[in-house]
């Protein structure tokens, strides 16, 4: 592949993708609103704002695909999310269309369907049921991806990431996505010959995974890691969970219980190892 562009390259997950993506193409361009990123791989870094359509059109010039991870990565008031998470999704797909890119690989989220109950073993065809404004933005981007495929022929793979961080709570025993499996999923989203508009859940091969990827088999995503190794220690530490708390009973976890506009990430107790690679 000639050129791949990564947005959100300075973010926690984007930083893990830069090196492997640089090996998949001749020309790898990473981008974010930060002035720079450290430890440049075989890449060119371009500072660009995803709310600027002209900047996105220039950024994607000559690219084959864009891996879109740029966004505010937490629940926030609508006026904070509107630019980067809603309009920013539009600018990326529109710039991809104008530059005749083949595909957009998008970091969607379980929060697009976060108000479904965990006891419902939902598949990729589960109807949207967002848990927050953040989740609503993921629904918007997925529908935008579907529209741009149906009307303009731009392929997309929307990866509904569950919990890509070291397991530190009972929910993560089912929802964990290891960094190795994240990289594998992104690679499959890029190198699968035909995807059309596709959705896949970003979750490792956990014994207690609460979602079903059976209808995403065409992507060849076969995760290897399993959070069951952490189960006994985590369950003992957490103790009994309240079965009436939406954070314990719904796919969105704490995002399902916070008030709209309030941080969900603040309740996830992320490990200090999950600050990214920059």
Order of alpha helices (4+ residues) and beta strands (2+ residues): beta-alpha-beta-beta-alpha-beta-alpha-alpha-beta-beta-alpha-beta-alpha-alpha-beta-beta-alpha-alpha
